[in-house]
């Protein structure tokens, strides 16, 4: 599911926002 992959990416961004 694309939604699941997007959720994981959003979580990653939440863990380290504005970070390369």
N, C-alpha and C positions, 0 to 999 in steps of 0.2 A: 504493500500500500504506500502510495506517495505521502499520504498524510502522516503515517508513522515515521517515515524518514524525515519529514519536515519537523515533526515534534522533537525528534532526537537532535536535530540541528539547532532548533530553538533552545533546547536545554543547554547545549554546548555554549551557545552565545550567552545564555544567562550565567553560566559558570564563569566565563571570561569575556565580558562585554567590551567592545572597543579594544580588542587585542588581536594582533596579527597571528 
